[in-house]
Amino acid sequence: MFDATAATLDKAAMQIQVAEHLGPILPWLDMCGIAVFAATGALSATRRGQTFVTAAFFALITGVGGGTVRDLLIGAPVFWVHDAKVPALILTVAVAVWLTPQRWWSDRTFDWLDAFGLAAYAAFGAAKAISYGIPPIPAALMGVMTACVGGIIRDVLVGEPSILMRPELYVTAAALASTVYVGLSLAGLTPLAAGLIAAAAGFALRAAAIVWKLALPAYRGQR
């Protein structure tokens, strides 16, 4: 009984410490990332004429996939299991996509939503990892994983080539956002300032890749 009570108190203390580190704004950045990724998941289903149940499932798996893997790896409680706001937000997004005309959701809209979600989620993922005491380099990698895993699962489920296989800068934009956050955090910036700057940097790079088709050089084999 005493051990269980002590463990509960330790968990509560950790949650308070994490909340203090992240501040009041970064969780909103997280929710924005979840919402736009959920929208891309629901759109992937509706474009293929699937049922609402499938659209809602795609919204869920895309919205929380990366964050779930991150939380399991850093030893945190899986965020959406303990926060009713997250499933409610995802369901609301799925309903909104389902009820609006398909012409509102062009490929361009899909790309821009995905770009925003990528940048926001990468910055928050790195921030949460740091708040749990993860060292800088693994924390940056957690940001990348947070931003990319949900989209990978989405693409695999719908049978599209994974985002990892696209030539345009994508994972690189997530890596930039998470790395900038870690660097600014180490430099002493507040989580709010670091998060906003990091998300803006990641979004700017992904936006440039969308507009100008920027890509890293591909491997051409031995010569």
C-alpha positions in Angstrom: 0.0 0.0 0.0 2.8 2.4 1.0 4.7 1.6 -2.2 1.7 2.2 -4.4 1.0 5.5 -2.7 4.6 6.6 -3.1 4.5 5.7 -6.8 1.3 7.7 -7.3 2.9 10.7 -5.6 6.0 10.4 -7.7 4.0 10.3 -10.8 2.0 13.3 -9.8 5.2 15.2 -9.0 6.6 14.3 -12.4 3.4 15.5 -14.1 3.7 18.9 -12.3 7.3 19.2 -13.2 6.6 18.4 -16.9 3.7 21.0 -16.9 6.0 23.6 -15.4 8.7 23.0 -18.0 6.4 23.1 -21.0 4.5 26.1 -19.9 0.9 27.0 -20.9 1.4 27.5 -24.6 3.3 24.4 -25.8 0.5 22.0 -25.1 -1.7 24.1 -27.4 1.0 23.7 -30.1 0.7 19.9 -29.5 -3.1 20.1 -29.9 -2.8 22.0 -33.1 -0.4 19.3 -34.4 -2.8 16.6 -33.4 -5.8 18.3 -35.0 -4.1 18.9 -38.4 -2.7 15.4 -38.5 -6.1 14.0 -37.6 -7.5 16.0 -40.5 -5.0 14.5 -42.9 -5.9 11.0 -41.7 -9.6 11.5 -42.1 -9.0 13.0 -45.6 -7.1 9.9 -46.6 -10.1 7.8 -45.8 -12.8 10.1 -47.3 -10.9 10.4 -50.5 -11.2 6.6 -50.9 -15.0 6.6 -50.2 -14.6 4.9 -46.8 -17.1 4.9 -44.0 -17.1 7.5 -41.1 -15.8 4.8 -38.7 -12.8 4.3 -41.0 -12.3 8.1 -41.3 -12.4 8.4 -37.5 -10.0 5.6 -37.0 -7.6 7.1 -39.6 -7.9 10.4 -37.8 -7.0 8.8 -34.5 -4.1 6.7 -35.7 -2.6 9.6 -37.6 -3.1 12.2 -34.8 -1.7 10.2 -32.0 0.6 7.6 -33.6 3.8 9.5 -33.3 3.1 10.8 -29.8 2.2 7.4 -28.6 5.5 5.9 -29.7 7.3 8.9 -28.2 5.6 8.5 -24.8 6.3 4.7 -24.7 10.0 5.3 -25.5 10.6 8.1 -22.9 8.6 6.4 -20.2 5.7 8.9 -20.0 2.0 8.0 -19.6 0.5 7.7 -23.1 -0.9 11.2 -23.4 -4.3 10.6 -25.2 -5.2 7.7 -22.9 -5.2 10.0 -19.9 -6.6 13.1 -21.5 -10.2 13.0 -22.8 -9.7 16.3 -24.7 -7.5 14.5 -27.3 -10.0 11.8 -28.5 -12.8 14.5 -28.4 -10.7 16.8 -30.6 -9.9 14.0 -33.1 -13.5 12.9 -33.3 -14.6 16.6 -33.9 -12.0 16.9 -36.7 -13.2 13.7 -38.3 -16.8 14.9 -38.2 -15.8 18.2 -39.7 -13.9 16.6 -42.6 -16.8 14.1 -43.1 -19.4 16.9 -43.3 -17.6 19.4 -45.5 -17.4 19.3 -49.3 -14.5 17.4 -50.8 -13.6 20.4 -53.0 -12.5 22.2 -49.8 -9.7 19.7 -49.3 -7.5 19.8 -52.3 -4.1 18.1 -52.5 -2.5 21.5 -51.8 -4.6 22.0 -48.7 -3.6 18.5 -47.5 0.1 19.3 -48.0 -0.2 22.6 -46.1 -2.1 21.0 -43.2 0.5 18.2 -43.0 3.3 20.8 -43.1 1.9 22.7 -40.1 1.2 19.5 -38.2 4.8 18.3 -38.9 6.4 21.5 -37.5 4.2 21.8 -34.5 4.4 18.2 -33.5 8.2 18.0 -34.0 8.8 21.0 -31.7 6.4 19.7 -29.0 7.8 16.2 -29.2 11.3 17.5 -28.5 10.0 19.7 -25.7 8.3 16.8 -24.0 11.3 14.6 -24.3 13.5 17.2 -22.6 11.0 17.7 -19.9 11.3 14.0 -19.0 15.1 14.3 -18.7 16.0 12.8 -22.1 19.5 14.0 -23.4 19.6 16.5 -26.2 20.3 14.3 -29.2 17.7 11.6 -28.3 15.2 14.4 -27.5 15.6 15.8 -31.0 15.1 12.3 -32.4 11.9 12.0 -30.3 10.7 15.2 -32.0 11.2 13.7 -35.4 9.5 10.5 -34.4 6.6 12.4 -32.9 6.1 14.3 -36.2 6.6 11.5 -38.7 5.3 8.2 -37.3 1.6 9.0 -37.6 2.0 10.0 -41.2 3.9 6.8 -41.9 1.1 4.7 -40.4 -1.5 6.7 -42.4 0.3 6.1 -45.7 0.9 2.4 -45.1 -2.8 1.9 -44.2 -4.0 3.6 -47.4 -1.4 1.9 -49.6 0.5 5.0 -50.6 4.3 5.3 -50.8 5.6 6.3 -47.3 6.5 9.9 -46.7 10.0 8.6 -46.0 10.3 7.6 -49.7 9.3 11.0 -51.1 12.1 13.1 -52.6 10.9 16.4 -51.1 12.2 17.6 -47.8 9.9 16.2 -45.1 11.8 14.4 -42.3 14.5 17.0 -42.7 11.9 19.7 -41.8 10.9 17.8 -38.7 14.5 17.3 -37.8 15.1 21.1 -38.2 12.2 22.0 -35.9 13.2 19.5 -33.2 16.9 20.4 -33.4 16.2 24.1 -33.2 14.0 23.6 -30.2 16.7 21.6 -28.4 19.4 24.1 -29.3 17.3 27.1 -28.1 16.3 25.3 -25.0 20.0 24.6 -24.2 20.7 28.3 -24.9 18.3 29.3 -22.1 15.2 30.4 -24.1 11.9 29.8 -22.6 9.9 26.8 -23.8 7.4 29.2 -25.4 10.0 31.2 -27.4 11.9 28.1 -28.4 8.7 26.2 -29.4 7.4 29.0 -31.6 10.8 29.7 -33.3 11.4 25.9 -33.8 7.9 25.3 -35.3 8.3 28.3 -37.6 11.7 27.1 -38.8 10.4 23.6 -39.5 7.3 25.0 -41.3 9.3 27.4 -43.4 11.6 24.6 -44.6 8.6 22.3 -45.4 6.8 25.2 -47.1 9.8 25.9 -49.3 10.0 22.2 -50.2 6.3 22.3 -51.2 6.6 25.4 -53.3 10.0 24.8 -54.9 10.2 21.0 -54.8 13.3 21.1 -52.7 14.9 17.7 -52.1 18.1 16.2 -50.8 20.5 14.5 -53.3 19.6 10.8 -53.8 22.1 8.0 -53.6 23.4 7.2 -57.0 25.5 4.1 -56.2 29.2 3.5 -56.6 30.9 4.8 -59.7 
